[in-house]
Every structure is written in structure tokens, then in C-alpha cells.
Amino acid sequence: MYYTPPLAKLIEQFQKFPGVGPKSAQRMAFFVLGMNHDSVKGFAAALVEAKDKIRNCSHCFHLSAFDPCEICSNQKREKQTICVVAESRDVIALERTGEFRGLYHVLNGLISPMEGRGPDELSIRDLLGRVQGGEIKEIILAINPTIEGDTTVLYLSKLLKPLSLKITRIAFGLPVGSDLEYADDSTLSKALEGRREL
């Protein structure tokens, strides 16, 4: 299909986003072309500002425009518990629940030999540095139950066990409102493993 070069370039840029195919990219490009000039300038400025200002927090490696980030610098947070996650988007998901009041540590990925990512490419050394001060009492591993996630959890638990910390992993299982008959074997297995006393 023929597009005028600037439109083709815009569609090509949108296709670089994860999960965006040619049709979605085309739809987004035409949406942008339908916006008024000030809105497009504001959109472009927001992209540039986010890229220029957002960095990893030097304490927890969560994405923020501040260092330390808003969570690490919050005096109301419980400082003796660290929840370890793979990515910043996991922090945001956990924060939405309003249940966790401790600190976080973002690994910025998972151990994945297939992708050539080992423990040295993650912020694991920084995590060890944070827990060796003796103030931390519990580490919660909130990492997805995938092959890479399980490998990372196993690696972390071996490193952290000698430090006499309470190490837990969040429970996995059935989503609220689902039916047992439609759940796969792995999900049911995790739900049984993660059961708790009433």
C-alpha cells in the first residue's frame, strides 16, 4: 500500500511499539493526523520530556524523574520489607492494590540464558547491598511464574537464604471470579500450593 513518505514514516514508528501491528499503527497515525497542531506538539513534547527526565532510582531502580524516587523518599513507607519485582510496571501494578506499604527493588529484567541475560545484567548486586545493612527483615519475591521468573527466584533465594531473612513469594492461582473448570493445570497447581489457613 502506498503512503506519502511522512505518513509511512509515522506508521513505521508506531509499529515499533510492542503489540502494535500494521493496522493499529495506521489507525494511530491517522488519529495523530486528525489532532490539532497544539495537541500534536504537546504529545511530542511529553515523549521527549519523559525520555529526558525519567531515570532509574539509585536505591530501588524504579523509573522516576526524582532520585531517590517518590516511594523510596516517602517517610511513611515501612522500611523493613522489600518487594522484589522484575520491571517498573510491576511496581505500578502492586501500588494500585494499596496493600503493600514497604519498599521495592526492581531487577530490570529476569535471568534468561536464551536472551543472553545473566545475573550480572540485573540489579541483584545492588539488592544484596541493600539487605546487608541489617535493617531489612523480609524480602517478598513478586516475580511471574515463568521459566525465567522461576530461575530468577531460585537464584535469588540461594543468595538471600544465608542472610537470615524471611523470604516469601507471592501466591499465584485463580483470578477472582473465574471457574475451576476453565483453569489450566499449572494455575490450579499454583493455587493449591499457595493456599492459606482460614
C-alpha positions in Angstrom: 0.0 0.0 0.0 1.3 3.4 -0.9 1.6 6.1 1.8 3.2 9.5 1.3 6.7 9.3 2.9 6.0 11.3 6.1 2.9 9.1 6.8 4.8 5.9 6.0 7.5 7.0 8.5 4.9 7.8 11.2 3.2 4.4 10.7 6.7 2.7 10.8 7.4 4.4 14.2 4.2 3.3 15.7 4.8 -0.3 14.6 7.9 -0.3 16.9 5.6 -0.4 19.9 5.0 -3.8 21.4 1.8 -5.5 20.2 1.2 -2.9 17.5 0.7 -4.3 14.0 0.4 -2.5 10.7 -3.4 -1.8 11.0 -3.1 -0.5 14.6 -0.1 1.6 13.6 -2.1 3.0 10.6 -5.0 3.8 12.9 -2.8 5.6 15.4 -1.0 7.6 12.6 -4.4 8.8 11.2 -5.5 9.7 14.7 -2.4 11.8 15.2 -3.0 13.5 11.8 -6.6 14.3 13.0 -5.3 16.0 16.1 -4.9 19.8 16.1 -1.3 21.1 15.8 -1.0 22.1 19.5 -2.1 18.7 20.7 0.5 17.0 18.5 3.2 19.4 19.8 2.1 18.6 23.4 2.2 14.8 22.6 5.7 15.1 21.1 6.9 17.3 24.0 5.6 14.7 26.5 7.6 12.0 24.8 10.8 14.0 24.7 10.3 15.1 28.4 9.7 11.6 29.6 12.8 10.3 27.8 14.9 13.2 29.1 13.8 13.2 32.7 12.9 9.6 33.7 15.8 7.5 35.1 16.2 4.6 37.4 16.1 5.4 41.1 19.6 4.8 42.6 18.1 3.0 45.5 15.4 0.7 44.1 15.8 1.1 40.3 12.2 2.1 39.8 11.6 4.6 37.0 11.2 8.1 38.3 12.0 11.7 37.5 13.4 12.0 41.0 16.3 10.4 42.8 15.5 8.9 45.2 12.1 8.1 43.8 8.8 9.0 45.3 8.4 5.6 47.0 12.0 5.5 48.5 11.8 9.0 49.8 8.3 8.5 51.4 8.9 8.5 55.2 5.6 6.7 55.7 6.8 3.6 53.9 7.7 0.5 56.0 11.5 0.3 55.6 12.0 -3.3 56.8 10.3 -5.1 53.9 11.5 -5.1 50.2 9.3 -6.4 47.4 11.5 -7.6 44.5 9.9 -7.2 41.1 11.2 -7.7 37.5 10.1 -4.4 36.0 8.8 -0.9 37.0 5.4 -1.8 35.6 5.1 -4.5 38.3 5.6 -1.8 41.0 2.8 0.2 39.5 0.5 -2.9 39.4 1.3 -3.6 43.1 0.8 0.0 44.1 -2.6 0.0 42.5 -3.8 -2.6 45.1 -2.9 -0.2 48.0 -1.9 -3.3 50.1 1.8 -3.1 50.2 3.4 -0.3 52.3 7.1 -1.4 52.1 9.9 -0.6 49.7 10.6 -2.1 46.3 13.6 -3.3 44.3 13.3 -3.5 40.5 15.6 -6.1 38.9 15.2 -4.6 35.4 14.6 -8.0 33.8 14.9 -11.7 34.6 17.7 -14.2 34.2 17.3 -15.6 30.7 20.1 -17.6 29.1 18.1 -17.7 25.8 18.3 -13.9 25.6 21.9 -13.8 26.9 20.8 -12.1 30.2 22.6 -13.4 33.3 22.5 -12.2 36.9 25.2 -9.6 36.2 22.9 -7.7 33.8 20.3 -7.3 36.6 20.4 -5.1 39.7 21.0 -8.2 42.0 24.3 -6.9 43.5 22.5 -3.7 44.5 19.8 -5.7 46.2 22.4 -7.6 48.2 23.9 -4.3 49.2 20.6 -3.0 50.5 19.9 -6.1 52.6 23.3 -6.4 54.2 22.8 -3.4 56.4 20.6 -5.5 58.7 17.6 -3.2 58.6 15.6 -5.4 56.2 13.7 -8.2 57.8 11.7 -9.7 54.8 12.1 -10.0 51.1 9.0 -10.6 49.1 9.6 -12.0 45.6 6.8 -10.8 43.3 8.1 -12.4 40.1 5.9 -14.0 37.5 5.8 -17.9 37.5 7.6 -18.3 34.1 10.7 -20.3 33.4 12.8 -17.1 33.6 10.9 -16.0 36.7 11.4 -19.3 38.5 15.1 -19.3 37.5 15.5 -15.8 38.9 13.6 -16.7 42.1 15.8 -19.8 42.6 19.0 -17.8 42.1 17.8 -15.0 44.5 16.7 -17.4 47.2 20.1 -19.2 47.2 21.8 -15.8 47.6 19.5 -14.4 50.2 19.0 -17.5 52.5 22.4 -17.2 54.2 21.5 -13.7 55.3 18.8 -14.9 57.8 16.0 -13.0 56.2 12.4 -14.0 55.9 12.0 -14.8 52.1 8.5 -15.2 50.7 7.0 -15.4 47.2 3.6 -14.0 46.4 0.9 -16.7 45.8 -0.3 -17.4 42.3 -3.5 -19.1 41.3 -7.0 -18.4 40.2 -8.2 -14.9 39.3 -11.2 -13.6 41.3 -14.5 -14.6 39.6 -13.1 -17.5 37.5 -14.3 -21.0 37.3 -12.2 -24.0 38.3 -13.2 -26.0 35.2 -11.6 -23.4 32.9 -8.3 -23.1 34.7 -5.2 -24.8 33.3 -3.3 -27.5 35.3 -0.4 -25.2 36.1 -2.7 -22.5 37.5 -4.6 -25.0 39.6 -1.4 -26.4 40.9 -0.1 -22.9 41.9 -3.5 -22.2 43.6 -3.2 -25.3 45.7 0.4 -24.6 46.6 -0.4 -21.0 47.6 -3.4 -22.0 49.8 -3.6 -20.5 53.3 -5.4 -21.3 56.5 -8.7 -19.7 57.2 
